């Protein structure tokens, strides 16, 4: 598996080989630096620690600064990727060129926060009748039980906070890799807002 950290820039459109107009998401992938390694003997598993986007020195605490080896600038975003295919050493940089031979990727990010929402928007409920004096339009309906156990079951779909959660979109086609602009163009939408950080990995199911 290949994994890098990127930043969502926005969406645009490109033409494919057949002349069809394809909506794509533009992801900025600055050079990712190898911060460390996790080994089975010491940590119980094998992984590569990757960091991206330099952090301001005055905002980095001493404990966090100690996680980075000597000669490596502290990074704002650090993630581990297991089963890493590329051979790399601490301090090496990986660019978007790593995905040149990759056709599909999985992208994970934090979804947009929607605040407190009702069941119709949060879970897609159809709602009730809107005419003939109905007082049940956007309500959730019955949530409890009349008999035992006479309580609301855990996991019942109700109103509440929506968004702001980690989400992964799988099997997005790579439309273009632009090493000169450090950009990756993938077909379709990805989770999160503009300037939100993303974890890009080669597709697991392709």
RAWO-V723387 format. One record per residue. N is the residue number from 1. SS is DSSP state (H for helix, E for strand, - for the rest). PHI is phi in degrees with one decimal (* if undefined). OMEGA is omega as a letter, one per 40 degrees, with the letter a starting at -180 (* if undefined). Layout:
n:N ss:SS phi:PHI omega:OMEGA
n:N ss:SS phi:PHI omega:OMEGA
This chain:
n:1 ss:- phi:* omega:i
n:2 ss:- phi:-114.8 omega:a
n:3 ss:E phi:-136.8 omega:i
n:4 ss:E phi:-138.9 omega:i
n:5 ss:E phi:-108.9 omega:a
n:6 ss:E phi:-136.2 omega:i
n:7 ss:E phi:-130.6 omega:a
n:8 ss:E phi:-73.7 omega:i
n:9 ss:E phi:-96.1 omega:a
n:10 ss:E phi:156.2 omega:a
n:11 ss:E phi:-120.4 omega:i
n:12 ss:E phi:-151.9 omega:a
n:13 ss:E phi:-133.7 omega:i
n:14 ss:E phi:-138.1 omega:i
n:15 ss:E phi:-95.4 omega:i
n:16 ss:- phi:-88.7 omega:a
n:17 ss:- phi:-65.5 omega:a
n:18 ss:- phi:-89.6 omega:a
n:19 ss:- phi:86.0 omega:i
n:20 ss:- phi:-83.5 omega:i
n:21 ss:E phi:-85.9 omega:a
n:22 ss:E phi:-115.9 omega:i
n:23 ss:E phi:-75.5 omega:a
n:24 ss:E phi:-134.0 omega:i
n:25 ss:E phi:-104.4 omega:i
n:26 ss:E phi:-94.9 omega:a
n:27 ss:E phi:-120.5 omega:i
n:28 ss:E phi:-85.8 omega:a
n:29 ss:- phi:-121.7 omega:i
n:30 ss:- phi:-70.9 omega:i
n:31 ss:- phi:-52.6 omega:i
n:32 ss:E phi:-90.7 omega:a
n:33 ss:E phi:-104.6 omega:i
n:34 ss:E phi:-76.2 omega:a
n:35 ss:E phi:-90.9 omega:a
n:36 ss:E phi:-173.4 omega:i
n:37 ss:E phi:-130.4 omega:i
n:38 ss:E phi:-112.4 omega:a
n:39 ss:- phi:-115.1 omega:a
n:40 ss:H phi:-66.0 omega:a
n:41 ss:H phi:-68.3 omega:a
n:42 ss:H phi:-98.4 omega:a
n:43 ss:H phi:-111.6 omega:i
n:44 ss:- phi:91.4 omega:i
n:45 ss:- phi:-158.3 omega:i
n:46 ss:- phi:-105.2 omega:i
n:47 ss:E phi:-160.6 omega:i
n:48 ss:E phi:-115.2 omega:i
n:49 ss:E phi:-96.2 omega:a
n:50 ss:E phi:-117.9 omega:i
n:51 ss:E phi:-126.4 omega:a
n:52 ss:E phi:-147.5 omega:i
n:53 ss:E phi:65.5 omega:a
n:54 ss:E phi:-60.1 omega:i
n:55 ss:- phi:-99.0 omega:i
n:56 ss:- phi:-67.3 omega:a
n:57 ss:H phi:-60.9 omega:a
n:58 ss:H phi:-71.2 omega:a
n:59 ss:H phi:-100.5 omega:a
n:60 ss:- phi:-102.8 omega:i
n:61 ss:- phi:-75.1 omega:a
n:62 ss:H phi:-62.2 omega:i
n:63 ss:H phi:-59.9 omega:i
n:64 ss:H phi:-70.9 omega:i
n:65 ss:H phi:-63.4 omega:i
n:66 ss:- phi:-70.8 omega:i
n:67 ss:- phi:-76.9 omega:a
n:68 ss:- phi:-100.5 omega:a
n:69 ss:- phi:-67.3 omega:a
n:70 ss:- phi:-65.0 omega:a
n:71 ss:- phi:94.0 omega:i
n:72 ss:- phi:-111.0 omega:i
n:73 ss:- phi:-66.3 omega:i
n:74 ss:- phi:-59.8 omega:a
n:75 ss:E phi:-109.0 omega:a
n:76 ss:E phi:-75.8 omega:a
n:77 ss:E phi:-127.9 omega:a
n:78 ss:E phi:-129.7 omega:i
n:79 ss:E phi:-141.6 omega:i
n:80 ss:E phi:-104.4 omega:i
n:81 ss:E phi:-127.0 omega:i
n:82 ss:E phi:-88.3 omega:i
n:83 ss:- phi:54.3 omega:a
n:84 ss:- phi:-73.8 omega:a
n:85 ss:- phi:-82.6 omega:a
n:86 ss:- phi:-79.9 omega:i
n:87 ss:- phi:-84.0 omega:a
n:88 ss:- phi:-152.0 omega:i
n:89 ss:- phi:-113.5 omega:i
n:90 ss:- phi:-63.0 omega:a
n:91 ss:- phi:99.9 omega:i
n:92 ss:- phi:-71.9 omega:i
n:93 ss:E phi:-111.6 omega:i
n:94 ss:E phi:-116.5 omega:a
n:95 ss:- phi:-109.8 omega:a
n:96 ss:H phi:-65.8 omega:i
n:97 ss:H phi:-61.7 omega:i
n:98 ss:H phi:-63.0 omega:a
n:99 ss:H phi:-100.0 omega:a
n:100 ss:- phi:-63.3 omega:a
n:101 ss:- phi:-101.8 omega:a
n:102 ss:- phi:-107.0 omega:a
n:103 ss:- phi:-91.5 omega:a
n:104 ss:E phi:-132.7 omega:i
n:105 ss:E phi:-134.5 omega:i
n:106 ss:E phi:-108.6 omega:a
n:107 ss:E phi:-126.4 omega:i
n:108 ss:E phi:-117.8 omega:i
n:109 ss:E phi:-164.1 omega:i
n:110 ss:E phi:-96.0 omega:a
n:111 ss:- phi:-68.3 omega:i
n:112 ss:- phi:-65.6 omega:i
n:113 ss:- phi:-77.9 omega:a
n:114 ss:- phi:-105.0 omega:a
n:115 ss:E phi:77.9 omega:a
n:116 ss:E phi:-81.7 omega:a
n:117 ss:E phi:-128.4 omega:i
n:118 ss:- phi:-81.0 omega:a
n:119 ss:H phi:-71.1 omega:a
n:120 ss:H phi:-68.4 omega:i
n:121 ss:H phi:-84.1 omega:a
n:122 ss:H phi:-74.2 omega:a
n:123 ss:H phi:-120.6 omega:i
n:124 ss:- phi:78.9 omega:i
n:125 ss:- phi:-62.8 omega:a
n:126 ss:- phi:-81.1 omega:a
n:127 ss:- phi:86.6 omega:a
n:128 ss:- phi:-105.9 omega:a
n:129 ss:- phi:-66.1 omega:a
n:130 ss:- phi:-102.9 omega:a
n:131 ss:- phi:-124.3 omega:i
n:132 ss:- phi:58.1 omega:i
n:133 ss:- phi:73.9 omega:a
n:134 ss:- phi:-66.7 omega:i
n:135 ss:- phi:-106.8 omega:i
n:136 ss:- phi:-118.1 omega:a
n:137 ss:- phi:-107.8 omega:a
n:138 ss:- phi:-119.1 omega:a
n:139 ss:- phi:-77.3 omega:a
n:140 ss:- phi:-79.8 omega:a
n:141 ss:- phi:84.1 omega:a
n:142 ss:- phi:-66.9 omega:a
n:143 ss:- phi:-122.1 omega:a
n:144 ss:- phi:-105.2 omega:a
n:145 ss:- phi:-125.3 omega:i
n:146 ss:- phi:-75.4 omega:i
n:147 ss:- phi:-99.3 omega:i
n:148 ss:- phi:-67.5 omega:e
n:149 ss:- phi:-86.1 omega:i
n:150 ss:- phi:55.7 omega:i
n:151 ss:- phi:-156.1 omega:i
n:152 ss:- phi:-84.9 omega:a
n:153 ss:- phi:-67.9 omega:i
n:154 ss:- phi:-65.6 omega:a
n:155 ss:- phi:95.0 omega:i
n:156 ss:- phi:-63.4 omega:a
n:157 ss:- phi:-73.4 omega:a
n:158 ss:- phi:-139.4 omega:i
n:159 ss:- phi:-68.6 omega:i
n:160 ss:E phi:167.9 omega:a
n:161 ss:E phi:-68.4 omega:a
n:162 ss:E phi:-123.7 omega:i
n:163 ss:- phi:85.3 omega:a
n:164 ss:- phi:68.9 omega:a
n:165 ss:- phi:-122.3 omega:i
n:166 ss:E phi:-70.9 omega:a
n:167 ss:E phi:-140.3 omega:a
n:168 ss:E phi:-123.7 omega:i
n:169 ss:E phi:-108.1 omega:a
n:170 ss:E phi:-103.0 omega:i
n:171 ss:E phi:58.1 omega:i
n:172 ss:E phi:-89.0 omega:a
n:173 ss:E phi:-75.3 omega:i
n:174 ss:E phi:-80.6 omega:a
n:175 ss:E phi:-89.1 omega:a
n:176 ss:E phi:-159.3 omega:i
n:177 ss:E phi:-119.9 omega:a
n:178 ss:E phi:-118.2 omega:a
n:179 ss:- phi:-63.6 omega:a
n:180 ss:- phi:-65.8 omega:a
n:181 ss:- phi:-102.3 omega:a
n:182 ss:- phi:53.3 omega:a
n:183 ss:E phi:-122.9 omega:i
n:184 ss:E phi:-126.4 omega:a
n:185 ss:E phi:-109.7 omega:i
n:186 ss:E phi:-120.4 omega:a
n:187 ss:E phi:-75.1 omega:i
n:188 ss:- phi:92.8 omega:a
n:189 ss:- phi:-98.5 omega:i
n:190 ss:- phi:-125.6 omega:a
n:191 ss:- phi:-66.8 omega:i
n:192 ss:- phi:101.7 omega:a
n:193 ss:- phi:-89.7 omega:i
n:194 ss:- phi:-65.9 omega:a
n:195 ss:- phi:67.7 omega:i
n:196 ss:- phi:-84.0 omega:a
n:197 ss:E phi:-80.4 omega:a
n:198 ss:E phi:-131.8 omega:i
n:199 ss:E phi:-107.3 omega:a
n:200 ss:E phi:-110.0 omega:i
n:201 ss:E phi:-132.8 omega:i
n:202 ss:E phi:-64.0 omega:a
n:203 ss:- phi:-60.1 omega:a
n:204 ss:- phi:-82.4 omega:a
n:205 ss:- phi:-107.4 omega:i
n:206 ss:- phi:-120.5 omega:*
